[in-house]
């Protein structure tokens, strides 16, 4: 085992890296749980299927813009700050939609969906930049991808449990 590979393995065991990898699981689980039910949120808020579909389609442009913005900004503001700002905007957009969940204006749903997807791409670019920065061999990046996929696996299941719990709790 070369010195670089040995350092790469030691990097994986450092507390900040473990925290970042676990955070990646939570972020991915939240995103996949959200996207699993996002169409239903729009429909329940009074939007038509075509409006929800168009919103989800337009959100992909947001994803392109988020990734491009991360590329243009690079490390100008570090990595943690942009991650925190992106996550804050995601949470704020979700809250804005849920506050109006009984009757969601189309523009709010389209805008929130766009912002959420733009921020997801933006945040993941910084997460993976952070991972690549701390490990020259790329193991942390590879494990980061595994954590992202692990979150995608567990997110929809956790969301269904929360929905079931919330329905029982608030329906009587």
Secondary structure as a PSIPRED ss2 file (coil, helix, strand):
# PSIPRED VFORMAT (PSIPRED V4.0)

   1 X C   1.000  0.000  0.000
   2 X C   1.000  0.000  0.000
   3 X H   0.000  1.000  0.000
   4 X H   0.000  1.000  0.000
   5 X H   0.000  1.000  0.000
   6 X H   0.000  1.000  0.000
   7 X H   0.000  1.000  0.000
   8 X H   0.000  1.000  0.000
   9 X H   0.000  1.000  0.000
  10 X H   0.000  1.000  0.000
  11 X H   0.000  1.000  0.000
  12 X H   0.000  1.000  0.000
  13 X C   1.000  0.000  0.000
  14 X C   1.000  0.000  0.000
  15 X H   0.000  1.000  0.000
  16 X H   0.000  1.000  0.000
  17 X H   0.000  1.000  0.000
  18 X H   0.000  1.000  0.000
  19 X H   0.000  1.000  0.000
  20 X H   0.000  1.000  0.000
  21 X H   0.000  1.000  0.000
  22 X H   0.000  1.000  0.000
  23 X H   0.000  1.000  0.000
  24 X H   0.000  1.000  0.000
  25 X H   0.000  1.000  0.000
  26 X H   0.000  1.000  0.000
  27 X H   0.000  1.000  0.000
  28 X H   0.000  1.000  0.000
  29 X H   0.000  1.000  0.000
  30 X H   0.000  1.000  0.000
  31 X H   0.000  1.000  0.000
  32 X H   0.000  1.000  0.000
  33 X H   0.000  1.000  0.000
  34 X H   0.000  1.000  0.000
  35 X H   0.000  1.000  0.000
  36 X H   0.000  1.000  0.000
  37 X H   0.000  1.000  0.000
  38 X H   0.000  1.000  0.000
  39 X H   0.000  1.000  0.000
  40 X H   0.000  1.000  0.000
  41 X H   0.000  1.000  0.000
  42 X H   0.000  1.000  0.000
  43 X H   0.000  1.000  0.000
  44 X H   0.000  1.000  0.000
  45 X C   1.000  0.000  0.000
  46 X C   1.000  0.000  0.000
  47 X C   1.000  0.000  0.000
  48 X C   1.000  0.000  0.000
  49 X H   0.000  1.000  0.000
  50 X H   0.000  1.000  0.000
  51 X H   0.000  1.000  0.000
  52 X H   0.000  1.000  0.000
  53 X H   0.000  1.000  0.000
  54 X H   0.000  1.000  0.000
  55 X H   0.000  1.000  0.000
  56 X H   0.000  1.000  0.000
  57 X H   0.000  1.000  0.000
  58 X H   0.000  1.000  0.000
  59 X H   0.000  1.000  0.000
  60 X H   0.000  1.000  0.000
  61 X H   0.000  1.000  0.000
  62 X H   0.000  1.000  0.000
  63 X H   0.000  1.000  0.000
  64 X H   0.000  1.000  0.000
  65 X H   0.000  1.000  0.000
  66 X H   0.000  1.000  0.000
  67 X H   0.000  1.000  0.000
  68 X H   0.000  1.000  0.000
  69 X H   0.000  1.000  0.000
  70 X H   0.000  1.000  0.000
  71 X H   0.000  1.000  0.000
  72 X H   0.000  1.000  0.000
  73 X H   0.000  1.000  0.000
  74 X C   1.000  0.000  0.000
  75 X C   1.000  0.000  0.000
  76 X C   1.000  0.000  0.000
  77 X C   1.000  0.000  0.000
  78 X C   1.000  0.000  0.000
  79 X C   1.000  0.000  0.000
  80 X H   0.000  1.000  0.000
  81 X H   0.000  1.000  0.000
  82 X H   0.000  1.000  0.000
  83 X H   0.000  1.000  0.000
  84 X H   0.000  1.000  0.000
  85 X H   0.000  1.000  0.000
  86 X H   0.000  1.000  0.000
  87 X H   0.000  1.000  0.000
  88 X H   0.000  1.000  0.000
  89 X H   0.000  1.000  0.000
  90 X H   0.000  1.000  0.000
  91 X H   0.000  1.000  0.000
  92 X H   0.000  1.000  0.000
  93 X H   0.000  1.000  0.000
  94 X H   0.000  1.000  0.000
  95 X H   0.000  1.000  0.000
  96 X H   0.000  1.000  0.000
  97 X H   0.000  1.000  0.000
  98 X H   0.000  1.000  0.000
  99 X H   0.000  1.000  0.000
 100 X C   1.000  0.000  0.000
 101 X C   1.000  0.000  0.000
 102 X C   1.000  0.000  0.000
 103 X C   1.000  0.000  0.000
 104 X C   1.000  0.000  0.000
 105 X C   1.000  0.000  0.000
 106 X H   0.000  1.000  0.000
 107 X H   0.000  1.000  0.000
 108 X H   0.000  1.000  0.000
 109 X H   0.000  1.000  0.000
 110 X H   0.000  1.000  0.000
 111 X H   0.000  1.000  0.000
 112 X H   0.000  1.000  0.000
 113 X H   0.000  1.000  0.000
 114 X H   0.000  1.000  0.000
 115 X H   0.000  1.000  0.000
 116 X H   0.000  1.000  0.000
 117 X H   0.000  1.000  0.000
 118 X H   0.000  1.000  0.000
 119 X H   0.000  1.000  0.000
 120 X H   0.000  1.000  0.000
 121 X H   0.000  1.000  0.000
 122 X H   0.000  1.000  0.000
 123 X H   0.000  1.000  0.000
 124 X H   0.000  1.000  0.000
 125 X H   0.000  1.000  0.000
 126 X H   0.000  1.000  0.000
 127 X H   0.000  1.000  0.000
 128 X H   0.000  1.000  0.000
 129 X H   0.000  1.000  0.000
 130 X H   0.000  1.000  0.000
 131 X H   0.000  1.000  0.000
 132 X H   0.000  1.000  0.000
 133 X H   0.000  1.000  0.000
 134 X H   0.000  1.000  0.000
 135 X C   1.000  0.000  0.000
 136 X C   1.000  0.000  0.000
 137 X C   1.000  0.000  0.000
 138 X C   1.000  0.000  0.000
 139 X H   0.000  1.000  0.000
 140 X H   0.000  1.000  0.000
 141 X H   0.000  1.000  0.000
 142 X H   0.000  1.000  0.000
 143 X H   0.000  1.000  0.000
 144 X H   0.000  1.000  0.000
 145 X H   0.000  1.000  0.000
 146 X H   0.000  1.000  0.000
 147 X H   0.000  1.000  0.000
 148 X H   0.000  1.000  0.000
 149 X H   0.000  1.000  0.000
 150 X H   0.000  1.000  0.000
 151 X H   0.000  1.000  0.000
 152 X H   0.000  1.000  0.000
 153 X H   0.000  1.000  0.000
 154 X H   0.000  1.000  0.000
 155 X H   0.000  1.000  0.000
 156 X H   0.000  1.000  0.000
 157 X H   0.000  1.000  0.000
 158 X H   0.000  1.000  0.000
 159 X H   0.000  1.000  0.000
 160 X H   0.000  1.000  0.000
 161 X H   0.000  1.000  0.000
 162 X H   0.000  1.000  0.000
 163 X H   0.000  1.000  0.000
 164 X H   0.000  1.000  0.000
 165 X H   0.000  1.000  0.000
 166 X H   0.000  1.000  0.000
 167 X H   0.000  1.000  0.000
 168 X H   0.000  1.000  0.000
 169 X H   0.000  1.000  0.000
 170 X H   0.000  1.000  0.000
 171 X C   1.000  0.000  0.000
 172 X C   1.000  0.000  0.000
